[in-house]
């Protein structure tokens, strides 16, 4: 029995992978087109041909020749005779991928009165055959959840909001008129909570009956009005979000979302004949749809900047239009000839959408090991935040190492190493009297043998002696210059020698130097101390 169960799970997994691969090969944004039946009798039909391969040919009522024919190509085209079940069967595989962990978005687009609300919600109070994609999709999800109960445990939640005049209202709240969300409250679905509107009411649903009751409440709270084109015209964008949380036997967790969007129809004021509040609603609707067109154009051209924030609608659908989700657009057409302009506009917009490439859809599934690592990371972050501003604890390894070193040092006593000292040579202090009574005392230079063994001390003595010599020579030159100026005769006097004094002898210079410095000298004075200074230092005093 266990072998059969394992084989069944393997086959189911292979079929699921093959199916998702086929859906990915078809393109990330799929475009289906649905044409509603003609209501008024005797009106010309603009639909000329519907092909099984998704081709569609329409005819311009003002041009009956070949120039009036326009051909469009989509993934699938549903004619006026198609039923609700036909549309759902083609979208069912895409919806079922939500149970495998993929994000899916299905939105209905078209002019007012083209059948968008009928496709998504069906007729209020109608039979089961007229149920829309919203009811059929949730019913199918519950059936899949029951079939996989032994493999994966699912929890399904529902949210329903509307965007009315650029204000987000919670349709499942008790008083939706007072529940509004500002622009800043709309977040990306890739956030930690995974919710675009974290404050919107989210209900846990267990069966199809719970879903039906919630949808009836949302439809009653939605803003609907009557115009010249449509007796029951939706005046807001409705967004039904289904959150699926699953956990398999191995501990892996998957989180996915299904957005079912019923957009308000674009309308021309001259045809809808709206005034007052209805005119204001039409302006907001057309503006948000225009912003949606700008986003689609930017995605198709692969621009670096996508203007999601220009509208709350595009900001709410940002994760589906620009993320790694599977997206399907249902373009709705009115076949009457008086709606040919809106039909062409819808078809051109759908054609641009079909060229958008969002990239490969991403599976939102995390294994048990990944969850454990994330929990460890979160615990480490909390511990780091708690330790901010506190001193780091001492490492036990360092303290143990220090204690061991201290014990070893106490047991083994080693005498400290003392390098041999070099004997210092005897120095003689020489006192030099400078002019003005300033005396400079300096040790005399030792013999050359002691200088060479004094680790450079002799060179320092030589430098100090040179400095003293420069001071003495400088003062001698200044005094000699002053003496020369004093002996120079006054300008204008006649002197036989031309005003010059006779040169002084060596003894006279020595006597003058002795009178200036106060030092008794024997023999000629050396003006330079570069040579061996021991000759002058060893003179008798």
VEXDREN-2710 file (C-alpha; in Angstrom, 1 decimal):
% VEXDREN-2710
k/r/px/py/pz
1/UNK/0.0/0.0/0.0
2/UNK/2.8/2.4/0.8
3/UNK/4.5/1.7/-2.5
4/UNK/1.2/2.6/-4.3
5/UNK/1.0/5.8/-2.4
6/UNK/4.5/6.8/-3.2
7/UNK/4.0/6.0/-6.9
8/UNK/0.8/8.1/-6.9
9/UNK/2.5/11.0/-5.4
10/UNK/5.3/10.8/-7.9
11/UNK/2.9/10.7/-10.8
12/UNK/0.9/13.6/-9.4
13/UNK/4.1/15.6/-9.1
14/UNK/5.3/14.8/-12.6
15/UNK/1.9/15.8/-14.1
16/UNK/1.9/19.0/-12.1
17/UNK/5.4/19.9/-13.3
18/UNK/4.5/19.2/-16.9
19/UNK/1.3/21.2/-16.7
20/UNK/3.1/24.2/-15.2
21/UNK/5.8/23.9/-17.9
22/UNK/3.1/24.0/-20.7
23/UNK/1.5/27.1/-19.1
24/UNK/4.9/28.8/-18.9
25/UNK/5.6/28.1/-22.5
26/UNK/2.3/29.8/-23.5
27/UNK/3.4/33.1/-22.1
28/UNK/3.2/34.9/-18.7
29/UNK/0.5/37.3/-19.7
30/UNK/-2.2/35.4/-21.6
31/UNK/-5.0/37.3/-23.4
32/UNK/-8.4/35.9/-23.9
33/UNK/-11.2/37.7/-25.7
34/UNK/-14.9/37.2/-25.1
35/UNK/-17.7/38.7/-27.2
36/UNK/-21.1/39.1/-25.6
37/UNK/-24.3/38.5/-27.6
38/UNK/-26.1/41.3/-29.5
39/UNK/-28.9/42.8/-27.3
40/UNK/-30.8/45.0/-29.8
41/UNK/-32.5/43.4/-32.8
42/UNK/-31.6/44.8/-36.2
43/UNK/-28.2/46.1/-35.3
44/UNK/-25.3/45.3/-37.5
45/UNK/-22.6/43.1/-36.1
46/UNK/-19.0/44.1/-36.4
47/UNK/-17.6/40.6/-35.7
48/UNK/-16.8/38.9/-39.0
49/UNK/-14.8/35.7/-38.1
50/UNK/-13.7/33.9/-34.9
51/UNK/-11.0/31.2/-35.3
52/UNK/-10.2/28.3/-33.2
53/UNK/-6.6/29.3/-33.1
54/UNK/-7.4/32.6/-31.4
55/UNK/-7.8/34.8/-34.5
56/UNK/-10.5/37.5/-34.7
57/UNK/-11.6/39.5/-37.7
58/UNK/-13.8/42.6/-37.3
59/UNK/-15.3/44.9/-39.9
60/UNK/-15.5/48.6/-39.9
61/UNK/-19.2/49.6/-40.6
62/UNK/-18.0/52.7/-42.5
63/UNK/-15.7/50.7/-44.8
64/UNK/-17.2/47.7/-46.5
65/UNK/-14.2/46.8/-48.6
66/UNK/-11.0/45.0/-47.7
67/UNK/-9.6/48.1/-46.0
68/UNK/-12.4/47.8/-43.4
69/UNK/-11.3/44.4/-42.2
70/UNK/-8.9/44.2/-39.2
71/UNK/-7.3/41.0/-37.9
72/UNK/-6.2/40.4/-34.3
73/UNK/-4.5/37.3/-32.8
74/UNK/-5.0/36.2/-29.1
75/UNK/-4.5/33.1/-27.1
76/UNK/-8.2/32.3/-27.2
77/UNK/-11.4/33.9/-28.4
78/UNK/-14.9/33.0/-27.0
79/UNK/-17.8/33.8/-29.2
80/UNK/-21.3/35.0/-28.2
81/UNK/-22.6/31.5/-27.7
82/UNK/-19.9/30.5/-25.2
83/UNK/-21.0/29.7/-21.7
84/UNK/-19.6/30.4/-18.3
85/UNK/-18.3/26.9/-18.0
86/UNK/-16.4/27.1/-21.3
87/UNK/-14.5/30.2/-20.1
88/UNK/-13.8/28.6/-16.7
89/UNK/-12.5/25.3/-18.2
90/UNK/-9.9/27.3/-20.1
91/UNK/-8.8/29.3/-17.1
92/UNK/-9.0/26.3/-14.6
93/UNK/-5.5/25.1/-15.2
94/UNK/-4.1/28.5/-14.5
95/UNK/-6.2/28.9/-11.3
96/UNK/-5.1/25.5/-10.1
97/UNK/-1.5/26.5/-10.2
98/UNK/-2.3/28.6/-7.1
99/UNK/-2.5/25.4/-5.1
100/UNK/1.1/24.6/-6.3
101/UNK/2.5/27.9/-4.9
102/UNK/2.3/30.3/-7.9
103/UNK/0.7/33.8/-7.8
104/UNK/-2.1/34.3/-10.3
105/UNK/-4.0/37.3/-11.5
106/UNK/-7.1/37.4/-13.7
107/UNK/-8.6/40.7/-14.6
108/UNK/-11.5/41.6/-16.9
109/UNK/-11.1/44.6/-19.1
110/UNK/-13.5/46.3/-21.6
111/UNK/-16.0/49.1/-22.1
112/UNK/-19.0/49.6/-19.9
113/UNK/-21.8/47.1/-20.6
114/UNK/-19.5/44.5/-22.4
115/UNK/-20.1/41.7/-19.8
116/UNK/-17.1/42.0/-17.4
117/UNK/-19.1/41.6/-14.2
118/UNK/-21.1/38.8/-15.7
119/UNK/-17.9/36.8/-16.5
120/UNK/-16.3/37.4/-13.1
121/UNK/-19.3/37.3/-10.7
122/UNK/-22.3/36.0/-12.8
123/UNK/-25.9/37.0/-12.3
124/UNK/-26.8/37.9/-8.7
125/UNK/-29.4/35.3/-7.5
126/UNK/-29.0/33.2/-10.7
127/UNK/-28.6/29.5/-11.2
128/UNK/-25.3/27.6/-10.9
129/UNK/-24.9/27.7/-14.7
130/UNK/-24.6/31.5/-14.6
131/UNK/-22.0/31.5/-11.8
132/UNK/-18.9/33.5/-12.6
133/UNK/-15.2/32.7/-12.4
134/UNK/-15.0/33.9/-8.8
135/UNK/-17.4/31.3/-7.5
136/UNK/-16.2/28.5/-9.8
137/UNK/-12.6/29.1/-9.0
138/UNK/-13.0/29.0/-5.3
139/UNK/-15.2/25.9/-5.5
140/UNK/-12.5/24.2/-7.5
141/UNK/-9.8/25.2/-5.0
142/UNK/-11.8/23.7/-2.2
143/UNK/-12.2/20.4/-4.1
144/UNK/-8.4/20.3/-4.7
145/UNK/-7.8/21.0/-1.1
146/UNK/-9.9/18.0/-0.1
147/UNK/-8.2/15.7/-2.6
148/UNK/-4.8/16.6/-1.3
149/UNK/-5.7/16.5/2.4
150/UNK/-3.3/13.6/3.0
151/UNK/-0.4/15.3/1.2
152/UNK/-0.8/19.0/1.9
153/UNK/-2.8/20.9/4.5
154/UNK/-4.3/24.1/3.1
155/UNK/-5.7/27.2/4.8
156/UNK/-7.6/29.6/2.5
157/UNK/-8.4/33.3/3.3
158/UNK/-10.4/35.8/1.4
159/UNK/-10.2/39.6/1.0
160/UNK/-12.4/41.9/-1.1
161/UNK/-11.9/45.6/-1.7
162/UNK/-12.9/48.2/-4.2
163/UNK/-11.2/51.3/-5.6
164/UNK/-13.8/54.1/-5.9
165/UNK/-12.7/57.5/-6.9
166/UNK/-9.1/56.7/-6.0
167/UNK/-10.2/55.6/-2.5
168/UNK/-9.8/52.0/-1.4
169/UNK/-12.8/50.6/0.5
170/UNK/-13.1/47.3/2.4
171/UNK/-16.2/45.5/1.0
172/UNK/-16.2/42.9/3.7
173/UNK/-16.2/45.3/6.6
174/UNK/-19.4/46.0/8.6
175/UNK/-19.4/49.6/7.5
176/UNK/-17.4/49.9/4.2
177/UNK/-18.2/53.5/3.7
178/UNK/-16.0/54.5/6.6
179/UNK/-13.2/52.1/5.9
180/UNK/-10.8/53.9/3.6
181/UNK/-7.1/53.3/3.0
182/UNK/-4.8/56.1/2.1
183/UNK/-2.3/55.8/-0.8
184/UNK/0.6/54.9/1.5
185/UNK/-1.2/51.9/3.0
186/UNK/-1.0/49.9/-0.3
187/UNK/2.1/47.8/-0.1
188/UNK/3.9/45.4/-2.3
189/UNK/2.9/41.7/-1.9
190/UNK/6.5/40.8/-1.7
191/UNK/6.7/42.4/1.8
192/UNK/7.1/40.3/5.0
193/UNK/3.3/40.0/5.6
194/UNK/2.6/39.2/1.9
195/UNK/-0.4/41.5/1.9
196/UNK/-1.1/44.5/-0.3
197/UNK/-3.6/45.8/2.2
198/UNK/-2.5/44.5/5.6
199/UNK/-5.4/46.4/7.4
200/UNK/-8.1/45.1/5.2
201/UNK/-10.4/42.4/6.6
202/UNK/-9.3/38.9/5.9
203/UNK/-11.7/36.1/6.5
204/UNK/-10.8/32.4/6.9
205/UNK/-13.1/30.3/4.7
206/UNK/-13.6/26.6/5.1
207/UNK/-16.2/25.8/2.4
208/UNK/-17.9/27.1/-0.7
209/UNK/-20.8/28.3/1.3
210/UNK/-18.6/30.7/3.3
211/UNK/-17.3/32.1/0.1
212/UNK/-20.8/32.7/-1.3
213/UNK/-21.9/34.6/1.7
214/UNK/-18.8/36.8/1.7
215/UNK/-19.2/37.6/-2.0
216/UNK/-22.8/38.5/-1.6
217/UNK/-21.8/40.9/1.1
218/UNK/-19.1/42.4/-1.1
219/UNK/-21.5/42.8/-4.0
220/UNK/-24.0/44.6/-1.8
221/UNK/-21.4/47.1/-0.6
222/UNK/-20.0/47.8/-4.1
223/UNK/-21.0/51.1/-5.7
224/UNK/-23.3/50.4/-8.7
225/UNK/-25.3/52.9/-10.7
226/UNK/-27.4/53.2/-13.9
227/UNK/-26.3/55.0/-17.0
228/UNK/-27.7/55.4/-20.5
229/UNK/-25.6/52.5/-21.7
230/UNK/-25.9/50.1/-18.8
231/UNK/-28.7/49.7/-16.2
232/UNK/-26.3/48.2/-13.7
233/UNK/-22.9/49.9/-14.3
234/UNK/-20.1/49.2/-11.9
235/UNK/-18.6/52.6/-10.7
236/UNK/-15.5/51.1/-9.0
237/UNK/-12.8/48.5/-9.5
238/UNK/-13.4/45.3/-7.5
239/UNK/-10.5/43.1/-6.3
240/UNK/-11.1/39.7/-4.7
241/UNK/-7.9/38.3/-3.3
242/UNK/-7.6/34.6/-2.2
243/UNK/-4.6/33.8/0.0
244/UNK/-3.6/30.1/0.1
245/UNK/-1.3/28.8/2.8
246/UNK/-0.1/25.2/2.5
247/UNK/2.2/22.8/4.5
248/UNK/3.2/19.4/3.3
249/UNK/4.3/16.3/5.3
250/UNK/8.0/17.3/4.9
251/UNK/7.5/20.6/6.6
252/UNK/7.7/22.8/3.4
253/UNK/5.5/25.8/3.4
254/UNK/3.9/27.5/0.3
255/UNK/2.2/30.9/0.2
256/UNK/0.4/32.0/-3.0
257/UNK/-2.3/34.5/-4.0
258/UNK/-5.1/34.7/-6.5
259/UNK/-6.3/38.1/-7.6
260/UNK/-9.7/38.2/-9.4
261/UNK/-10.2/41.7/-10.7
262/UNK/-13.4/43.2/-12.2
263/UNK/-12.4/46.5/-13.7
264/UNK/-14.9/49.3/-14.1
265/UNK/-15.7/49.9/-17.8
266/UNK/-14.4/52.7/-19.8
267/UNK/-17.1/55.0/-21.1
268/UNK/-17.7/58.0/-23.3
269/UNK/-19.6/60.8/-21.6
270/UNK/-21.5/61.7/-24.7
271/UNK/-22.9/58.2/-24.8
272/UNK/-23.4/57.4/-21.1
273/UNK/-25.0/60.9/-20.5
274/UNK/-23.8/61.0/-16.9
275/UNK/-23.7/64.2/-14.8
276/UNK/-22.8/65.2/-11.3
277/UNK/-21.3/62.3/-9.2
278/UNK/-21.6/59.9/-12.1
279/UNK/-19.5/62.2/-14.2
280/UNK/-16.9/62.4/-11.5
281/UNK/-16.9/58.6/-11.2
282/UNK/-16.4/58.3/-15.0
283/UNK/-13.4/60.7/-14.9
284/UNK/-11.7/58.7/-12.1
285/UNK/-12.4/55.4/-14.0
286/UNK/-11.0/56.6/-17.3
287/UNK/-8.0/58.1/-15.5
288/UNK/-7.1/54.8/-13.7
289/UNK/-7.5/52.8/-16.9
290/UNK/-5.3/55.3/-18.7
291/UNK/-2.7/54.7/-16.0
292/UNK/-3.0/51.0/-16.5
293/UNK/-2.4/51.5/-20.2
294/UNK/0.8/53.5/-19.4
295/UNK/2.1/50.7/-17.2
296/UNK/1.4/48.1/-20.0
297/UNK/3.1/50.3/-22.6
298/UNK/6.2/50.8/-20.3
299/UNK/6.3/47.0/-19.6
300/UNK/6.0/46.2/-23.3
301/UNK/8.9/48.7/-24.2
302/UNK/10.9/47.4/-21.2
303/UNK/11.5/50.8/-19.8
304/UNK/13.6/51.3/-16.7
305/UNK/10.8/53.2/-14.9
306/UNK/7.3/51.8/-14.7
307/UNK/4.7/54.3/-13.4
308/UNK/2.9/52.1/-10.9
309/UNK/2.4/54.9/-8.4
310/UNK/0.3/57.0/-10.8
311/UNK/-2.8/55.2/-9.7
312/UNK/-4.0/53.0/-6.8
313/UNK/-5.2/50.4/-9.3
314/UNK/-1.7/49.9/-10.8
315/UNK/-0.1/50.1/-7.4
316/UNK/-2.4/47.3/-6.1
317/UNK/-1.7/45.2/-9.1
318/UNK/2.1/45.9/-9.2
319/UNK/3.0/42.4/-7.9
320/UNK/0.9/40.8/-10.6
321/UNK/1.8/43.0/-13.6
322/UNK/5.5/43.4/-12.9
323/UNK/6.3/40.5/-10.7
324/UNK/6.9/36.8/-11.1
325/UNK/3.2/35.9/-11.4
326/UNK/0.9/34.3/-14.0
327/UNK/-1.4/36.8/-15.4
328/UNK/-4.5/36.5/-17.6
329/UNK/-6.5/39.3/-19.2
330/UNK/-10.1/38.8/-20.3
331/UNK/-10.9/41.4/-22.9
332/UNK/-14.6/41.9/-23.4
333/UNK/-16.2/43.3/-26.6
334/UNK/-19.6/44.7/-27.6
335/UNK/-20.4/43.6/-31.1
336/UNK/-22.8/46.5/-32.0
337/UNK/-21.6/48.9/-34.7
338/UNK/-22.2/51.9/-32.5
339/UNK/-19.5/50.5/-30.1
340/UNK/-16.9/50.0/-32.9
341/UNK/-14.6/52.8/-31.6
342/UNK/-14.5/51.3/-28.1
343/UNK/-14.1/47.8/-29.5
344/UNK/-11.0/48.9/-31.6
345/UNK/-9.5/50.6/-28.5
346/UNK/-10.0/47.5/-26.4
347/UNK/-8.5/45.2/-29.0
348/UNK/-5.4/47.4/-29.5
349/UNK/-4.9/47.5/-25.7
350/UNK/-5.2/43.8/-25.5
351/UNK/-2.7/43.4/-28.3
352/UNK/-0.2/45.5/-26.4
353/UNK/-0.7/43.4/-23.3
354/UNK/0.0/40.2/-25.2
355/UNK/3.5/41.5/-26.0
356/UNK/4.5/42.0/-22.4
357/UNK/7.0/39.5/-21.1
358/UNK/7.2/39.3/-17.3
359/UNK/9.7/36.5/-17.0
360/UNK/9.4/33.0/-15.6
361/UNK/6.8/32.6/-12.9
362/UNK/8.3/32.0/-9.4
363/UNK/7.3/29.2/-7.1
364/UNK/6.6/30.6/-3.6
365/UNK/7.6/27.5/-1.6
366/UNK/10.2/27.2/1.2
367/UNK/11.5/23.9/2.5
368/UNK/11.8/23.1/6.2
369/UNK/15.6/23.7/6.2
370/UNK/15.1/27.1/4.7
371/UNK/12.5/27.9/7.4
372/UNK/14.9/26.8/10.1
373/UNK/17.7/29.0/8.7
374/UNK/15.3/32.0/8.6
375/UNK/14.3/31.4/12.2
376/UNK/18.0/31.3/13.2
377/UNK/18.6/34.5/11.3
378/UNK/15.7/36.2/13.0
379/UNK/16.9/35.0/16.5
380/UNK/20.4/36.3/15.7
381/UNK/19.0/39.6/14.7
382/UNK/17.1/39.9/17.9
383/UNK/20.1/39.0/19.9
384/UNK/22.2/41.5/18.1
385/UNK/19.6/44.2/18.7
386/UNK/19.5/43.4/22.4
387/UNK/23.3/43.6/22.7
388/UNK/23.5/47.0/21.0
389/UNK/25.1/49.5/23.4
390/UNK/26.3/46.7/25.8
391/UNK/29.9/45.5/26.2
392/UNK/30.7/42.3/24.5
393/UNK/31.2/39.4/27.0
394/UNK/34.7/38.1/27.6
395/UNK/35.7/35.2/25.6
396/UNK/36.1/32.0/27.7
397/UNK/39.0/30.9/25.5
398/UNK/41.0/34.0/26.2
399/UNK/40.4/33.8/30.0
400/UNK/41.4/30.1/30.1
401/UNK/44.5/30.9/28.1
402/UNK/45.5/33.7/30.4
403/UNK/45.0/31.6/33.5
404/UNK/47.2/28.8/32.1
405/UNK/49.9/31.3/31.2
406/UNK/49.8/32.7/34.7
407/UNK/50.1/29.3/36.3
408/UNK/53.0/28.3/34.1
409/UNK/54.8/31.6/34.9
410/UNK/54.4/31.0/38.7
411/UNK/55.9/27.5/38.5
412/UNK/58.9/28.4/36.3
413/UNK/60.9/31.4/37.3
414/UNK/63.3/32.6/34.7
415/UNK/65.8/35.4/35.4
416/UNK/65.2/38.3/33.1
417/UNK/67.8/38.9/30.4
418/UNK/70.1/41.9/30.9
419/UNK/72.2/43.0/28.0
420/UNK/75.8/44.0/28.8
421/UNK/76.4/47.7/29.3
422/UNK/79.0/49.7/27.4
423/UNK/81.4/51.7/29.6
424/UNK/80.9/55.4/29.1
425/UNK/84.1/57.4/28.6
426/UNK/85.1/60.1/30.9
427/UNK/84.1/63.5/29.7
428/UNK/85.4/66.9/30.7
429/UNK/83.1/69.8/31.0
430/UNK/84.1/72.9/29.0
431/UNK/82.6/76.2/29.9
432/UNK/82.5/78.8/27.1
433/UNK/81.8/82.4/27.8
434/UNK/79.7/84.0/25.1
435/UNK/79.4/87.8/24.5
436/UNK/77.1/89.5/26.9
437/UNK/77.8/87.3/29.8
438/UNK/76.1/84.2/28.3
439/UNK/77.9/81.0/29.2
440/UNK/77.6/77.6/27.5
441/UNK/78.8/74.4/29.2
442/UNK/79.5/71.3/27.1
443/UNK/81.3/68.1/27.7
444/UNK/84.5/67.8/25.8
445/UNK/84.8/65.2/23.1
446/UNK/86.4/61.9/24.1
447/UNK/89.2/60.3/22.2
448/UNK/88.5/58.9/18.8
449/UNK/88.7/55.3/20.1
450/UNK/86.0/56.0/22.7
451/UNK/83.9/57.8/20.2
452/UNK/83.9/54.9/17.8
453/UNK/82.7/52.6/20.6
454/UNK/80.1/54.9/22.0
455/UNK/77.3/54.0/19.5
456/UNK/77.4/57.4/17.7
457/UNK/77.9/59.6/20.7
458/UNK/81.0/61.1/19.2
459/UNK/79.2/62.4/16.1
460/UNK/76.7/64.2/18.4
461/UNK/79.6/65.9/20.3
462/UNK/81.1/67.0/17.0
463/UNK/77.8/68.5/15.9
464/UNK/77.5/70.4/19.2
465/UNK/81.1/71.7/18.9
466/UNK/80.4/72.9/15.3
467/UNK/77.4/74.8/16.6
468/UNK/79.5/76.5/19.3
469/UNK/82.2/77.4/16.8
470/UNK/79.7/79.0/14.5
471/UNK/78.3/81.1/17.3
472/UNK/81.9/82.2/18.2
473/UNK/82.8/83.0/14.6
474/UNK/79.6/84.8/14.0
475/UNK/80.1/87.1/17.1
476/UNK/83.8/87.6/16.1
477/UNK/82.9/88.7/12.6
478/UNK/80.2/91.1/14.0
479/UNK/82.6/92.6/16.5
480/UNK/85.4/92.9/13.9
481/UNK/83.0/94.7/11.5
482/UNK/82.0/97.1/14.3
483/UNK/85.7/97.8/15.0
484/UNK/86.4/98.4/11.4
485/UNK/83.6/100.9/11.1
486/UNK/84.8/102.7/14.2
487/UNK/88.4/103.1/12.8
488/UNK/87.2/104.3/9.4
489/UNK/87.7/108.0/9.0
490/UNK/84.9/110.4/8.5
491/UNK/83.9/110.8/4.9
492/UNK/85.6/113.7/3.2
493/UNK/88.9/113.5/5.2
494/UNK/92.2/113.1/3.4
495/UNK/94.1/110.0/4.5
496/UNK/97.3/108.8/2.9
497/UNK/96.2/105.2/3.0
498/UNK/92.8/106.0/1.4
499/UNK/90.9/105.7/4.7
500/UNK/91.9/102.1/5.3
501/UNK/93.4/100.9/8.6
502/UNK/96.5/98.8/8.6
503/UNK/96.0/95.0/8.9
504/UNK/96.3/93.5/12.4
505/UNK/98.8/90.9/13.3
506/UNK/98.0/87.4/14.6
507/UNK/98.9/88.3/18.2
508/UNK/96.6/91.4/18.0
509/UNK/93.7/89.3/16.8
510/UNK/94.3/86.8/19.6
511/UNK/94.3/89.5/22.2
512/UNK/91.1/91.0/20.8
513/UNK/89.4/87.6/20.8
514/UNK/90.5/87.1/24.4
515/UNK/89.0/90.4/25.4
516/UNK/85.7/89.6/23.7
517/UNK/85.2/86.0/24.8
518/UNK/87.0/86.0/28.1
519/UNK/88.8/82.8/27.2
520/UNK/92.7/82.7/27.3
521/UNK/94.1/81.1/24.2
522/UNK/97.5/79.7/23.5
523/UNK/98.5/79.6/19.9
524/UNK/96.5/80.3/16.8
525/UNK/92.7/79.8/17.1
526/UNK/91.0/77.3/14.9
527/UNK/88.0/78.7/13.1
528/UNK/86.8/75.2/12.2
529/UNK/86.1/72.2/14.3
530/UNK/85.8/69.7/11.5
531/UNK/89.2/68.1/12.1
532/UNK/90.5/66.4/15.2
533/UNK/89.3/68.5/18.1
534/UNK/91.6/66.7/20.6
535/UNK/94.5/69.1/19.8
536/UNK/92.6/72.2/21.0
537/UNK/91.1/70.4/24.0
538/UNK/94.4/69.2/25.2
539/UNK/96.1/72.6/25.3
540/UNK/97.4/73.6/28.8
541/UNK/95.3/76.1/30.7
END
